[in-house]
């Protein structure tokens, strides 16, 4: 009976020694989509495909994401790493091995955001659907644009 208890106790300690690695893994899936779709996605300047796409990324680093589509302004954002609470399981369960393994594998982090959705902005200054006019304001003026009006400040 004592041997069974010792075996169960030893097994529990060994299996709980790297909580974040066991529960979360060293990679995380990130979903990237865009409106309109079929935009080209670059992560850290490496082309990974077109939207919508799912990519597994290592948890122990941060990423620069660039989404491009002809006729639209590029969309740029970052995926950052944050502390993964599962790492605390090593302290609670005495997982000394996990205190070393989880940082090495990157499992002590989680990537945020998990999902990216880029709403691509057209490079044109306005568009119309036939009855209404929709304007967009841009602080980056393209010298090829035609000026059609000027906003005035009222006091």
ABEGO torsion letter per residue (X at the ends): XAAAAAAAAAAAAAAAABAAAAAAEABBBBBBBBOBBGBBBBBGGBBAEBOBBBBBBBAABBBBBBBBBBGBBBBBBBBBBBBBAAAAAAAAAGBAAAAAAAAAAGAABBBOBABBBBBBBBABABBBAGABBBBBBBABBBAABBBABBBBBBX
